[in-house]
């Protein structure tokens, strides 16, 4: 892979990582603010809504944390010089796929096969 393209993809990966970390931080701040407001309000309906919103934030953070792990793995693959190589078949992953999903570690064919098996 061309070094210039790899550098652009790495920048995109790092930008995505920063966005995820900011999203997680905002979620934490929201939960803390909700907990503080519950001390003042205490109404049962408010508490139920707060629990629901907290669960949504936790779900979001779980998905974001999973994506963050994939991003860290992609950074490691870049450092090891194996980024852009499918971990399943060993073929090169198309550049347009890497630009679209920079943390991917599988080519379209292998990812499709994996998704088909899940069904």
Secondary structure, DSSP 8 states (H G I E B T S, - for coil): --HHHHHHHHHHHHHHHHHHHHHHHHHHHHHHHHHHHHHHH--HHHHHHHHHHHHHHHHHHHHHHHHHHHHHHHHHHHHHT-TTB-TTT--B--HHHHHHSTT--S-HHHHHHHHHHH-
